[in-house]
């Protein structure tokens, strides 16, 4: 079975396509994509992360857990 994704550019196009599929007795499902809003600071964090990935600057899961643990311990100890 093949899946075809169609993205109408207007409500009119959507209505025409749905009507055509119904007439042809083709099963279809619809969904509405919600717009994702990303702040400037989030975009900057994404940019930094992608740049680090491009430079192969990764932490292992164990290293990341240790960094997280140390940061939490520091907050608990200093109250900051």
C-alpha positions, 0 to 999 in steps of 0.5 A: 500500500502506498501513502500519498501526502497532499498539502492544500494551500487553501480551504478551497483546495482542501474541500475540492481534494476531499470531495474528489477522494470521497467521489472516488471512494478513496479512504483518507484521513486528515490532520491539521498541523499546528504552527510551532513558535520558537523564541529567539533564545530557543533558536540560539540554543538550537543553533549552538547545538547544531554547531556543536554536532557539526564539530562532533562535540558530544557528551556520552550519556554517562558524561551528561548524567555526571554534569547534571548530577554535579550541577544539582549537587552544587545547587543543593549545597549552595542553595543557588 
